[in-house]
C-alpha cells in the first residue's frame, strides 16, 4: 500500500490535473466513475484511490483478464464480468461484503464509445440489491479536476435518484467531452 501511495503522490505532483475530492467512504460503496469518456479514466481511478488509501474493486469485461494481462488486472482490483451471466457479479460482491472486505466497487455506467443515449443501470441494481450507497467519482476537463464527490443513499425512486446524480454531473465534462453521455437510465426513457 505504501508503494501505491508513493506512485499516486508522484502522479499528482507532476500531473496537469488536480485531485479535488471528498474523503474516501469508510464503508463499502458503489463508486460511479463518470463521465467515462476515455481510457485515461482508468489511470485517474487508480491515482485517486491510491492517494486516498481506498481499497477498490472494478468491473471489467472478462476479455481484459486473458493472457498476461489477467494477473495484472486482478492485482489492480479487477473483477471479470461474464456478460452472459452478469447476475453472478452481485453474488460475488455480496460475498466480499459479508466477509468484511471494505472497498469501493467502481462501475463506469456510460462507457467510452460515442453513440450511447443512456447509462447502463447495473450500478443502480447492484447498489440496491447489496444495500450499498453510491459514491460519485468524476473527471472534469473544464476545470482539470478529478476526485470523489458525495456519497448518496439510493431511495428506489429511480427518477428522483437519477435527478440527484444528474445535478452533480451537470457541469462535469469528462476527459474527452465529445464522448459524454447524459446520466439517464433506459428505465427513465421508457417510463
Buried (B, 14 or more C-beta within 10 A) or exposed (E): EEEBEEBBEEBBEEBEBEBBBBEBBEEBBBBBBBBBBBEBBBBBBBBBBBBBEBEBBBBBEBEBBEEEBBEEBEEBBBBBBEEEEEEEBBEBBBEBBEEEEBBBBBBBBBBBEEEBEBBBBBBBBBBBEBEBBBBBBBBBBEEEBBBBBEBBEBEEEBEEBBEBBBEBBEEBBBBBBEBBBEBBBEBBEEE
